[in-house]
Amino acid sequence: MSLKQRFGKSTLWMSAAASGNSLISLVIFIILSRLLAPEEIGLVAFALIVVELGKILVNAGLPQAIVRHPDWDEDYAATCFYLNLGLATLVTAAVFFIAAPAIAHYYDARAELLVQVLSIVFVLEGAKAVHEGKLKRDFNFRAIALRTVVASLMAGVVGVWLAVKGYGVWALVWQQLINQILITLITWKSAHWLPRLQFSLAHARSLLRFSTPLTLAQVISNFASKIYEMLVGLLLGPAALGFFRVGGRALFILQDIVIKPFEQTLLPALARLDERDARAQATLRVMRMSAYFTFPVFFGAAALGPEFIELAFTAKWTQSGQVMTLLALGIAPLVIGYQVNAALTASGHSQRVMLLASITFVLNCLLGFLLVPYGILAAAAGFALRTYLSIFFNMWFFKQVFGIGILHQLRTVAPTFCAAIMMLAVVLAAKHYALPYLLQGDGAMHLATKLILLAGLGGLVYALIMSCIFRQETKHFLGESAALAPAKAQPVIQYLQRLLRLA
């Protein structure tokens, strides 16, 4: 199987896993949000921010080092494994004895025990990091996909059961713990690898030289992406954080489905390419292809955010609908940012990745401290603004490393971006001017009908624009899809090419 075919198959598996896992997670989150109060959601949300940041320190860029290492080396892998465990132990202790009491003092005393219990996740994460890196370098994304869906479903069922029984915030805590335990066990089983009792100081120094800048970059990047949620919680309280979290939840699930699979599979694919120009062109092709469906999805979500939140989460979460609209407008530029980071990492430029993350962090801090005191809508607007500002730094670094001009990069995604903007304008016009005359009443059925009509209209408008105005872009997308898709999907793609006269 060629590298392109392996990349295509891996991306399909990761997309399927993300779709299944995200659908399960969304349904479970909706159920829990209906059962719990905004303040309870906000308490656990802040604890999970700490967990997500701690996971970055635990992994320390070491799984990426396993992926990009030229050959599988038992001593190298064993050294990486024990480094991970050591880091996991340190992070667990730091969170349990330092971070949790600090959160109790500055945020809410009720969050201290939640954070301490959730710190168990770090040891579990460290125990599976190298095994997951082995699965990725072997392109065994099928195992990663299945493990993700199974763990999410089983943990979700337990979480809902506990919430129904009245366990409150602990339903969310146990859901996270069970999910992590299952993921770790299934990853070990799938990797078919046990570490030797071997530790090489030479390998350790090599690993740390590569991973330290990358880890700092990931910590800064994740901290930067969470600064708004943290500031909302610290300045506005747990209930406001609950509203903000619900507004972003569906979007981040969509992000996992349509953006993250390309990011996760692009790194091992680029690591197999030796020439700089080949990596640059491969990155641009993935960027162009993913933008084709990413832009309309998120601009569509911006148009339909308030209606979706009210229908799915009930009217008590109405404030979250406007948050979703503003956040969705800022997700689209991440198509470029994620692919650029993967290309820089695969090329060994982890220090540049760290510098990009630092720039993002500074922008987020400036906008966050300026806007969050004005409320959750101002915070969401600041997040969207930051993504558009920081994307130019991503393109500048890509130009420096690969010699591809910023205008060339913009032209790669410009047609789909313009088409998505036109689709957004049509949907908003129909929503505010046409549908009020067609639909009367405020019932749930009317709201569901409105969502279906607007989503269908948006899809139809985007398809017409891409088929009539940006035909070359659609031709490229179908051509790339045909090259990446499995044999069973080829007849469908060929039929679309003939139907649109793009063969």
ZIMOHU-V122118 format. One record per backbone hydrogen bond with DSSP energy under -0.5 kcal/mol. NH is the residue of the N-H (numbers start at 0). CO is the residue of the C=O. Records with the same first field share a line. If there is no record, write none. Layout:
NH = CO  CO
//
This chain:
5 = 1
6 = 2
7 = 3
8 = 4
9 = 5
10 = 6
11 = 7
12 = 8
13 = 9
14 = 10
15 = 11
16 = 12
17 = 13
18 = 14
19 = 15
20 = 16
21 = 17
22 = 18
23 = 19
24 = 20
25 = 21
26 = 22
27 = 23
28 = 24
29 = 25
30 = 26
31 = 27
32 = 28
33 = 29
34 = 30
35 = 31
39 = 36
40 = 36
41 = 37
42 = 38
43 = 39
44 = 40
45 = 41
46 = 42
47 = 43
48 = 44
49 = 45
50 = 46
51 = 47
52 = 48
53 = 49
54 = 50
55 = 51
56 = 52
57 = 53
58 = 54
59 = 55
61 = 58
64 = 60
65 = 61
66 = 62
67 = 63
68 = 64
72 = 70
76 = 72
77 = 73
78 = 74
79 = 75
80 = 76
81 = 77
82 = 78
83 = 79
84 = 80
85 = 81
86 = 82
87 = 83
88 = 84
89 = 85
90 = 86
91 = 87
92 = 88
93 = 89
94 = 90
95 = 91
96 = 92
97 = 93
98 = 93
99 = 94
101 = 97
102 = 98
103 = 99
104 = 100
105 = 101
106 = 102
107 = 102
110 = 107
111 = 108
113 = 109
114 = 110
115 = 111
116 = 112
117 = 113
118 = 114
119 = 116
120 = 117
121 = 118
122 = 118  119
123 = 119
124 = 120
125 = 121
126 = 122
127 = 123  124
128 = 124
131 = 127
132 = 128
133 = 129
134 = 130
135 = 131
136 = 132
137 = 133
138 = 135
139 = 134
140 = 138
143 = 139
144 = 140
145 = 141
146 = 142
147 = 143
148 = 144
149 = 145
150 = 146
151 = 147
152 = 148
153 = 149
154 = 150
155 = 151
156 = 152
157 = 153
158 = 154
159 = 155
160 = 156
161 = 157
162 = 158
163 = 159
164 = 160
165 = 162
166 = 161
169 = 166
170 = 167
171 = 167  168
172 = 168
173 = 169
174 = 170
175 = 171
176 = 172
177 = 173
178 = 174
179 = 175
180 = 176
181 = 177
182 = 178
183 = 179
184 = 180
185 = 181
186 = 182
187 = 183
188 = 184
189 = 185
190 = 186
191 = 187
192 = 187
197 = 195
200 = 198
203 = 199
204 = 200
205 = 201
206 = 202
207 = 203
208 = 204
209 = 205
210 = 206
211 = 207
212 = 208
213 = 209
214 = 210
215 = 211
216 = 212
217 = 213
218 = 214
219 = 215
220 = 216
221 = 217
222 = 218
223 = 219
224 = 220
225 = 221
226 = 222
229 = 225
230 = 226
231 = 227
232 = 228
233 = 229
234 = 230
235 = 230  231
236 = 231  232
240 = 236
241 = 237
242 = 238
243 = 239
244 = 240
245 = 241
246 = 242
247 = 243
248 = 244
249 = 245
251 = 247
252 = 248
253 = 249
254 = 250
255 = 251
256 = 252
257 = 253
258 = 254
259 = 254
261 = 258
262 = 258
263 = 259
264 = 260
265 = 261
266 = 262
267 = 263
268 = 264
269 = 265
270 = 266
271 = 267  268
272 = 269
278 = 274
279 = 275
280 = 276
281 = 277
282 = 278
283 = 279
284 = 280
285 = 281
286 = 282
287 = 283
288 = 284
289 = 285
290 = 286
291 = 287  288
292 = 288  289
293 = 289
294 = 290
296 = 292
297 = 293
298 = 294
299 = 295
300 = 296
301 = 297
302 = 298
303 = 299
304 = 300
307 = 303
308 = 304
309 = 305
310 = 306
311 = 307
312 = 308
313 = 308  309
316 = 313
317 = 314
319 = 316
320 = 316  317
321 = 317
322 = 318
323 = 319
324 = 320
325 = 321
326 = 322
327 = 323
328 = 324
329 = 325  326
330 = 327
331 = 327
333 = 330
334 = 331
335 = 332
336 = 332
337 = 333
338 = 334
339 = 335
340 = 336
341 = 337
342 = 338
343 = 339
344 = 340
345 = 341
346 = 342
347 = 344
348 = 343
349 = 347
352 = 348
353 = 349
354 = 350
355 = 351
356 = 352
357 = 353
358 = 354
359 = 355
360 = 356
361 = 357
362 = 358
363 = 359
364 = 360
365 = 361
366 = 362
367 = 363
368 = 364
369 = 365
370 = 366
371 = 367
373 = 370
374 = 371
378 = 374
379 = 375
380 = 376
381 = 377
382 = 378
383 = 379
384 = 380
385 = 381
386 = 382
387 = 383
388 = 384
389 = 385
390 = 386
391 = 388
392 = 388  389
393 = 389
394 = 390
395 = 391
396 = 392
397 = 393
398 = 394
399 = 395
400 = 396
401 = 397
402 = 398
403 = 397
404 = 402
408 = 404
409 = 405
410 = 406
411 = 407
412 = 408  409
413 = 409
414 = 410
416 = 412
417 = 413
418 = 414
419 = 415
420 = 416
421 = 417
422 = 418
423 = 419
424 = 420
425 = 421
426 = 422
427 = 423
428 = 424
429 = 425
430 = 426
431 = 427
432 = 428
433 = 428  429
434 = 429
436 = 433
437 = 433  434
438 = 434
446 = 442
447 = 443
448 = 444
449 = 445
450 = 446
451 = 447
452 = 448
453 = 449
454 = 450
455 = 451
456 = 452
457 = 453
458 = 454
459 = 455
460 = 456
461 = 457
462 = 458
463 = 459
464 = 460
465 = 461
466 = 462
467 = 463
468 = 464
469 = 464
473 = 465  469
474 = 470
475 = 471
476 = 472
477 = 473
478 = 474
479 = 475
480 = 476
481 = 477
482 = 478
483 = 479
484 = 480
488 = 485
489 = 485  486
490 = 486
492 = 488
493 = 489
494 = 490
495 = 491
496 = 492
497 = 493
498 = 494
499 = 495
500 = 497
501 = 496
502 = 496
//
